[in-house]
Amino acid sequence: MTQTNESSINIQEPRMERYNPHAIEGKWQDAWAKAGLYTFNEDAPGEKFYALTMFPYPSGNLHIGHWYANVAPDARARWMRMRGHNVLFPMGFDAFGLPAENAAIKNNVDPAGWTYRNIEYMTGQFQRMGTMIDWSRAFATCDPEYYRWNQWFFTEFFKRGLAYKKGGLVNWCPKDQTVLANEQVVNGACERCGTPVEKRNLSQWYLKITDYADELLDFAQTDMPEKVRLMQTNWIGKSVGAEVTFDTPAGPETVFTTRPDTLMGATFMVLAPEHAKVPALTTDEQRGAVEAYVAAAGRKTDVERQQEGEKTGVFTGSFATHPITGHQLPIWVADYVLVTYGTGSIMAVPAHDERDFAFAKKFGLEIREVIRPEGGAAMADDAAEPYVGEGQIVNSGEFDGMPGGKASIAAITEQLEARGVAKAKTTYRLRDWLVSRQRYWGTPIPIVYCPEHGAQPVPAEELPVRLPDNVAFTPTGQSPLKLNAEWMRAACPVCGGEAERDTDTMDTFVDSSWYMYRYLSPKDEAHPFDPAKADLLPVDLYTGGIEHAILHLLYSRFWTKVMRDMGLTTQSEPFAWLRNQGMILGEDGEKMSKSRGNVVDPDDLVREYGADTVRTYLLFIAPWELGGPWDPQGINGPAKWLGRVWNLYFEESPVGPAEKVTDAELRYAVHSTLKKVGADFDRLSFNTIVAALMELTNTLVKAKRSPVYGTPAWDEALHIFNLMLAPIVPHIAEEIWTERGGAGSVHTQSWPAVDEQAATRDSVTLGVQVSGKVRGEVTISKTATAEEALSAAKANADVARFIEGKTVVKEIYVPGRIINLVVK
């Protein structure tokens, strides 16, 4: 555990009569910070455990979603610490990005000042949450000391051929004369000025994530939810098939297909609107219609183009020649084909593909059946849908009778290769990572351009290339870097001559791809992270939202594999165990948003109820991985529960009618709960932990009014209960610990051991029926014989009243379940 001056934790003040979170929470937060209670010490004893929650963007305010994402991992990190692990639990801020730049443009403020003010406020909010975050390791990705290493990585990637520049399609705002990221395009228009965006081919920087496509499909060394694995697998989109070449008036055109067995069913060809051959294939008669269609398609995002809906397209006026039959296939342009997938063109087989079928139906194109279900009838002319199964090949000449699908792909591809019209091919949906951004508030790309030596990386000793201060944002929205002539001037690293800086900044997902490594040595000036501390890797438990599955989570896996190949780490995965939390919805069941008016402000809740109550409710509200709607009345239950917990320890005398609770019953309740809570922490089932602690509270309240009150069993129960409370409600647990004379902090204590014998109930309580109606209950040994059980039942005073003066004609005893005495 972390070594601290435990004596400095204790605060002796007069005890309050009633539970008042506002009187205790702030003082304990200050005491923990002063004592360095949560400062991670690499040399402290205990097996190291690295727990990490995805860091937030410094928008200026932590919302209830941040609380939901952080409270549960905090509770578990505390539990791991009490179990003897040396736990690293850091936090930072993902600070570059569009919101700060938009704020600068809209309000004429400095992005850096805006960001750091937000960070300061949000850090205070995290501390008021009562987390065990080690703030000594905090950083923001906009710190030059951090983004220096973004630039160092970029130059190393460049030297290894993993960073390169090429022409690529981007979103372009013709009014602002700037490239827009996908998130800056709203309903096909620039979010800044409302002008419809266009697609333009511009020179951009890319990282070669495709070199790692196959390895990224291997999840053997990381435990991720099945949904995340499936999303990443689909995003990478590995497809095995063949490339088939068709002759066109603009030259040979190669298409990729996963179903070469359907080649004879191709009846037309479709090109993406951005395909390079579209102008050459468009006849004069069709040019106006094609150009208008291409322009309209350029205003849509790839996501919009892939959505279900009525298919659109336009005929180019040209035809392709089928490589086997010689048939002339009309060539169309349609936006459901993407230039970024395959070759940007497809052979359309409408009888056996849903999108091609819908397109053919709309435009009256031929539908030719070449795959038929085993033993099935021929496809009807008025068929309502295509057959997409594997089936059997028909109407395909020499291929007739062969099985369709995977069983024949290799054999058919081999025959097509022999004819010189196709070749086996594996393709991926994944494309190289476009990291260029024409924005100011990001990491400057560390490349200079020399008239003689071309693009050259900035030497490591000259890093970081700092963002210039006091920049002016123009009304056009262009990056100030393009307008800063002094900043753009540089010297060529090769010849020393005049050179010019690259004015692009990096995608902010670069910042988050390796930040978990920087926490190991955030002040290191010689390395991105200290390799001597790599025994903490990978992250043992990484938590955050599933919305990052195919961006941040995929990119961070890629980055780790590159660092491994650079010799910086021996790990192939950044995290050993990944789990996603659900989402807290508004009271109306919708996603929280200011426009809906359903946002819950956690600061308001803390002011009213205290942090421990908010923590409890967020852990209790729903299974953590699912989330659920906010119930404004639901928080009253946890508030009342903590009041009962307080009274349990500090009410001077038992209140209420006397109860019958034995030592054995109390110890069973405590140790069986302790066992359950430990198992639930292990599987991240936080709502059931809170439920178990609430149930145990009921038992303890009864025990306080029974003969067990004041006995060693009672003292043991209060001690263990205090320790079980600590990860969930750290402030009240610390107050209870100190008031009861505990040494140091409750958060440096060991998690109690389960007494397995006490946690196993030796007896069982059964309802006793008389002629089918429950008249009483008895507690008997689990090993009681039928004679002993029935004798105990008859001796019960409540039961005896109903059998007195009557004849028992039948006695039924089902061990562990029921006793029934039938009388007449």
Secondary structure, 3 states (H helix, E strand, C coil): CCCCCHHHCCCCCCCCCCCCHHHHHHHHHHHHHHHCCCCCCCCCCCCEEEEEECCCCCCCCCCHHHHHHHHHHHHHHHHHHHCCCEEECCCCECCCCHHHHHHHHHHCCCHHHHHHHHHHHHHHHHHHCCCCCCHHHCCECCCHHHHHHHHHHHHHHHHCCCEEEEEEEEEEECCCCEEECHHHEECCEECCCCCECEEEEEEEEEECHHHHHHHHCCCCCCECCHHHHHHHHHHHCCEEEEEEEEECCCCCEEEEECCHHHHHHCCEEEECCCCCCHHHHCCHHHHHHHHHHHHHHCCCCHHHHHCCCCCCCEEEEEEEECCCCCCEEEEEECCCCCCCCCCCEEEECHHHCHHHHHHHHHHCCCCCCCEECCCCCCCCCCCCCCCCCCCEECCCHHHCCCECCHHHHHHHHHHHHHHCCEEEEEECCCCCEECEECCCCCCECCEEEECCCEEEECCHHHCCCCCCCCCCCCCCCCCHHHHCHHHHEEECCCCCCEEEECCCEECCHHHHHCHHHHCCCCCCCCCCCCHHHHHHCCECEEEECHHHCCCHHHHHHHHHHHHHHCCCCCCCCCECEEEECCEEECCCCCECCCCCCCCCCHHHHHHHHCHHHHHHHHHHCCCCCCEEECCCCCCHHHHHHHHHHHHHHHCCCCCCCCCCCCHHHHHHHHHHHHHHHHHHHHCCCHHHHHHHHHHHHHHHHHHHCCCCCCCHHHHHHHHHHHHHHCCCCHHHHHHHHHHCCCCCCHHHCCCCCCCCCCCCCCEEEEEEEECCEEEEEEEEECCCCHHHHHHHHHHCHHHHHHHCCCCEEEEEEECCCEEEEEEC
